Amino acid sequence: MNVALFLARRISSNSTSGYSGKLIKLAIATTSLCIATMVLSSTVIKGFKKEISHKIFGFWGHVHLTDLHVTRNFELRPIKYDKTMVDSLMAIGSLEYLSEAGTNETTIGGVSSVSPYINYPGVMQRKDQIDAIVLKGLDSGYDINRFSEYIKEGAFPNLSDTIASREILISEQTSKRLFLNIGDKVVLNFIVDKDPIKRRFKVSGIYRTGLEEYDVKFAFVDLRALQAILGWESDMIAGYEVFLDDFHDAKVVADYVYQEVLPPNMYAATIQEKQRSIFEWLELQDINERVIFLMMALVALINMATALLILILERSRMIGVLKSLGQDSWSLRRVFIYSAIIIVLSSLLIGNFIGLGIAFLQKFIGFLKLDETNYYLSEVPIHFDIFSLLMINLFVVVVTAVMMVLPTYLVTRIKPIDMLRFE
């Protein structure tokens, strides 16, 4: 029979009144709130990073393949569409590579799709209203399903006709600025080789990604329409967007493609490299998560240590009696360590219930809203990472148990004769 565990259970169950009972209840409540905060912060921050990354990759792909000189300036340089190279890219599956730690690793997946594109600036005009815009031209090989979740009205331009489509997909912000609706016609002005060119398009749809800096600038059209405006041949494009099975493989795949697949005049860059500021901002969220985690852990430990010290002092007579009966100090210390673990486990159950409960409600109801202009999202995102949640709970149990050894050292300072003489 484990005497220490038995006594700890009796102490925890009997300490429901008096000063120590109130303190234990307060410690459980405070620790539960700390754990709930850890759980919520983990699910929210991971959800935030996942949703923002998903939007950016859906807009740009994971890797861009362009002319080598495009990385040095903003000049639009056409390259010839190479069907053989595209087939080689599509054949890329899991790759073996040497990690920074010097171990052999394998990518999670490979290339899922490759789509040619052209980006070209222009000025959109409707009556007396004008607005600067960047047209993104795509062809029939583009997987429209990647963008369909962001289309609020209408549809994506029809890219599969035998002739170039004159439809345009504009953002919600652009439609409001120029008072455009589905089916309206709009004139776009371009400068090509110093010559002004005008083309008329019909609005086929309105989208909103929530990425304000993209929504205010970009509209989608048929790639062939831009080829005609620029005077390019039908096989001339600005570059390729490569979509991967998993975004974590972007750097490895980009390096492999650059070294093994691309001709000398082309370059491969990940979207993390091209949109560095946004991804650095997302990485900062990990620091926020660590700060919140450490602060909550510190508060929980202080509360637990205080509760345990008060519990030891209130049970000093019991300690004196047990010592006089031959119980050694370490066995008595174990009693209070077990008591602390019981309190922590109770806090874990309550904290996880509160944290996960709020997270599930937010996941399926979305009652916590955000300003999409500042946060790129209309509501607080939630992502459940089972491994992270398990690590939070394991960390709380282990660290609390280890830290509770120090307050129990007070047990060794209690002398039986002093306690019995006082009584």
C-alpha positions, 0 to 999 in steps of 0.5 A: 500500500502506498501510504504517501498517496493514501494520505495525499488523497485524504488531505486533498479530500478533507481540505475543503474548509478553513483557510487551506481549503479556500486557498486550494480552491483558489489555486485550482481555479487560477491554475485551471485558468492558466491552462485554459489560456495556454490551450486557447493561445496555442489553438488560436496562434496555430490557427492564425498561422495556418489560415494566413499561410493558406490564403497566401499560398492559394493566391501565389502557389508555393514556388515561382519559376521565372526568368533569372533577371526578374529577381533583380528588377521589376522588368517583365521578361517573357519566357517560352512555355516548355511542356517537357519541363512542366512534365518533369516538374509534375513528376517530382514526388518525395525527395530525399535531402540532407537537413541542417542537422546533417541527417537524411530526411524525406519531403512530405510530398511533391508537386501537385500542379504547375500553372503558367501566369503573367502579371501586368499593371494597368489602370481600370476606368469606369466613367469618371472613376479610375483605379490602379490594378495589377492583372493576373493572367492564368490559363485553363490549367489553373485549378480554380478550386484553389480560389473558389472559396474566396469568390463572393459573387459570380464566377471565375473567368472562363479560361477553357474557351477556344478564344481568349476570354474578356471576363475579369474577376475583381476584388470586393474593394475594387467593386466598391471603389468603382461601383461595379457589379456582376455583368458590368463592363469596364475599360482597362488602360495599359502602356506597352512599349510607350504606346497606350492600349485600351481593352474592355472587360466584363466583370464575371465575379467578385472575390475577397481573400481578406489579404488587403494588400492583395485585394486592393491591387489584383484582378484575374483574367485569361492569360491569353488576353494579356498575351494579346495586349503585350503582343506576345506569342501564344507560348510566351509567359512570365513564369510558373506557379508551382503548387506542392502537396505540403508547404513545408517542402517549398525550400527543398523542392525549390532548390532541387528544381533550380539545380536539376530541372531549370535551364540556366536562364531561370530561377526558382524562389519560394513564396516565403522568400518573395513575401518575406515580410508577411512570413516573418510577421507570422513567425513572430507569433511563435514568440507571442505564444512562448511569452504567454506560455511562460507567463501562465506557467509562472503564475500557475507555479507561484499559486501551487507553491503558495498553496502547498506551503500553506497546506504544509504549515496547516498540517504541521501537527500531522507531520510531527505525529508521523515523524514521532511514529518513525516516518522519514522526511522523504516519505512525508514530502512525497505526501505533499508532492502527491497532493500537489499532483492531485491539485494539478490533475484537477486543474488540468481537467478543468482547464482543458475543459474550459480551453477546448470548450471555448475553442470548439465553440469558436471553431463551429460558431465563430462568435469571436470576430476580428477586423479583417483589414488589420488581421486578414481574417474576419474571425478568430481562427482555431487549429487543434494540434494534438501534439502541442496540446499533449505537450502543454499538459505534460509540461504542466504536470512534470514541471509542477511536480519537480518544482513542488519538491522545493516547498516540501523541504519545509517538512524536514525543518519541522521537529516532532517535539516542538509540534507535540509540546505546542499542542 
